[in-house]
Amino acid sequence: MSVVTSLVKPTVRNRATARRGAPNVVRRETHAPDYVVLVAVVALTAMGVLMVYSSSAMQAYAGSANSFAIVGPQVVWGALGLVAMMAMIRVDYRRLRLLSIPLYIGAIVLLVLVFVPAFNRVVGGSARFLQVGSLPAVHPAEVAKLALVVYLAHWLAKRGTEVRSFWKGFVPFLLIYVPLVLLVIAEPDLGTASVIALTGLFMLFIAGGNMAHLAALTGLGVTGVTAFLLHGYQLERIRIWLNPWQDTSGAGYHAIQGLLALGLGGIFGAGLGQSQVAGGIALPNASNDFIFAVIGEEFGLVGAGIVIALFIILAYQGVRISLAAPDTFGALLAAGITAWLCIQAFINIAVVVALIPITGITLPFISAGGSSLSISLAAVGILLSISRETVERGTWNDASADRGRRNGRAHLPRSGRRPLTSG
C-alpha cells in the first residue's frame, strides 16, 4: 500500500456527520487481511478435523456405537471458532483495549471456579475443566491465554519505556503475570502453565524489558517449579523421559508408542485410517495429546513435515504482521498471539518426538478440544485484523516509528531509525 496507515481519511458517513456539526470521527485505511495466515490456519483446522475422526472413530463406535461421538463436537466448535475468527477480522483490534481488564478479571474468576467441586470436572487427576449444568465443558486456561496476551499488550504499550524500571515496570508486570500462572499450575497443569509463562516473558522481552529482570524471573521460576511444584508423578515423567525403555508397559508406554507410531509411518505413511487397523500402533490419547504421532503414522514424514511447515509459516507471517503493525499495541498483540500458538505447537510436537517430558497440552487447531480450537481461531481473527492495517516499510523487518523511546512507547527491536515516508 502506498500510503502510511497512520494517515486517516473521513468516510462518507463521517463527512456527512461533520457537515451536521458533530465531531469528525475518522477511521484508518484498511486492506485485505493476510491470506497466507488465513490459508495456513484453515488448512491446519481441516487437517485437525480429519485426524480427530481418523484417530477416534473406532474407539468412539466401540464406546457409544457412534463413530462421530468425538469428532462431531470438534466440528461444531470449529464452526463456532471460524465464525468468531471472521467476526474478529472485521472488528478494529484497538477496541480490545477497552475489554482487556474485564477479560483478564473474567479469566481469573474462571480459573478460581475450577477449584469449586460443584463446577469442576477432573480429568487425569487435574481439575482443568469447568462445567456448569448440561453446558459443554470448557478449559478456562485457554481463556487465560488470550486474556493475558490482550491485557499485557495493552499494559506494555501504555507503560512505554517504564517497562525497564523495576518498581514501575517489573513489579507491576509480576502482579499481572504471576496470578494466572500460579492458578494454572495449581490445577495442576504444568504444560499449559509453561505456555502462558513463556508467552508472557516473550512479550516483556520484545517490549523492551530489562534483561536482568527477565533472567532473574526465569531462574526463580525454574527453581521454584523444581523445588516446590513438581509432584511425584511429574518427577516420574522426567525420569521416564530420560529412559522410557526402562518401563515399556508402564510409565514409558506413552512415549514409546508415540515414537513407534512415527517410525511405522516411514516417508509417506501407512494411509488414512490405517493407524486403527490390525497391525497399527495402540496409541493412548491419540486424538489430542499424541495426534501428531497419528499424523506421522498415517501420512509419514511428508505429512508431519507439512504440519510443521504450516506452523513455521504462521510464525513467520505473525512476525511480519507484528513488525508492520501501525501502533505498539497492535505489534505487541500480534507478537503475543503468534508466540502463544507457536510455543504451544512446539511443546506438543517436542513431547511426541521425546525432546521434552510428557505434558498434557493440545496441538493448536488439530487436537481434539473444543475450547482450545475455538479460542485459537478467535485469536487468529485478531491477528488478521491487525494485518489489515499493516504498512509496507520498504523491507520486511522495518518497524514503525511510533515505537521509538523518544515517543514514550515500548521499544521494539528494528533494523534502523529511518524516517517514514508516504510514498
Secondary structure by P-SEA (a helix, b strand, c coil): cccccccccccaaaaaaaaacccbbbbcccccccaaaaaaaaaaaaaaaaaaaaacaaaaaaaccccccaaaaaaaaaaaaaaaaaaaaaccccccccaaaaaaaaaaaaaaaccccccccccccccccccccccccccaaaaaaaaaaaaaaaaaaaaccccccccccaaaaaaacaaaaaaaaaaccaaaaaaaaaaaaaaaaaacccaaaaaaaaaaaaaaaacccccaaaaaaaaaaacccccccccaaaaaaaaaaaaaacccccccccccccccccccccccccaaaaaaaaccaaaaaaaaaaaaaaaaaaaaaaaacccaaaaaaaaaaaaaaaaaaaaaaaaaaccccccccccccccccaaaaaaaaaaaaaaaaaaacccccccccccccccccccccbbbbcccccccccc
